Amino acid sequence: MAIQRIIIAALIATSLIYMATAIPGTATFYTTYVPSACYGFQDQGTMIAAANPSLYNNGAACGRRYRVKCTGATNVGIPQPCTGNEVTVTIVDLCPGCGNDQLDLSREAFSIIANTDAGRIITDYNQV
């Protein structure tokens, strides 16, 4: 019984830490992954993202990993796009057209956390 309470307390603490450090933002998705600004023609898989210019910081973000969660819709066409899942992505590219706090996820990563028909979603993300 005591072990169960400890596990529950640890899970609650982890959730609170995640919420306290999460960055609110938006996410879109893209489908052409190579070449990338960080790795040229080296394939980095599909759990990847392109960072906005501020986050990219002249390549300083290359290789950093972020946990991303969909928190809501940005359009009325898909009012509930979120799947309830989280995804961890690696920054491999620059998204020059992205706004502050926006990530451009691979289509595969986006589809884990939201319906791709939404196109753009509200997110929370943090570095892991």
N, C-alpha and C positions, 0 to 999 in steps of 0.2 A: 504494500500500500504506500509506504514512504517513497519507494523508488518511482512509482507512478506519479506522485505529487512533484517530485524533483523533475521528472521528464516534462510534465505539463508546464511547470514554472520556466524551464529552459526554453520550451517552444514559445511561450508568451514573451519572454525576454528577447528572443531572436526576432520575433515579429515587430516588437516595439523598436528595436535598434534599426531594422530595415526601414520602417516608416520614418524614423527620425533623420536618417541620412539620405533618403530618396530625393532625387531631383525631379520636380514636376516638369513635364515637357510634352512633346508630340512625337509621333513616329509615322513614317511613310515606308514604302518598300521600293526596291529596285531589282533588276533581273540580270544585268550584265556585270559579272564579278571580276573578270580579268580583261585588261590589266587593271591594277589598283595602284593608288598613289603610294601606298606603303610597300608593296611587295612586287610591283611590276607584273610579270606574267606567271608568277608562282601561285598556284591554286591554293587557297586557304580554306577550302571547304565551303559549307553553306550557312553555318551559324556565325554570320559576320554582319558588320554594319559599317556605314560611312558616317563620319562625324561632321557636325557643323564646324565652320571655320574656327570658332572660338575654342571649342573642345579639341579640335584637331591640332591647334597650336603648332603650326609648321612641322607636323609629323610627330610631335611629342606623344600623341595619343596612340600611335601605331603599336599594336599588340596588346593594348589594355583591354580588359574584359569588363563587360557591364551586364548586370542583371536587369532585365526590362520586364515591366508588367503593364498590361493595358488596364486603364482605370475608367475609360469612358469614350463616348462617341464625339466626333467633331462635325458630323452632318446628320440630317434628319432621315436620310435614305436608309441607313443602317443604325437604328437607335440603340441597339445593344450588341456591339461588335465583339466584346471581350469574351474569351473562352474561360477565363479564370486561371489560366496557366501563366507561368513565367518562363523566360528564355534567357540564356546567357550567351552573349555574342562577343566577338573579338573585333576591335576596330582595325580595318584593313584599308580604308579609303577615306577620301575627303568628299564631302557633299557641299560644293561651293554655293548651291542655291538654298541650302537649309538655313532656317532661322535659328536664333539662339535656343538652346535646350532641345533641339530637334535631332533625332537620329533617323537615318535612312537604313532600314533593316533589309537583309536579304528577304526575298519573297518567302522562303522556307521558314525563316525565323519569325517573320510577321505572322504567318499562318498558324504558328503555335499559340500565339497570344490573342489573335483576333481574326475575324472574317476579312479576307483580302478584298472583298467587295466594298468595304468601308474606305479603303484607300489611305486614310489618315485617321489616327486615333490619339487620344490623350493617354499619356503614360506617366509612370514613375520609373526612374532608373537610378542605379548606383553602381559605383565601381566595386568589383570583387577582387 
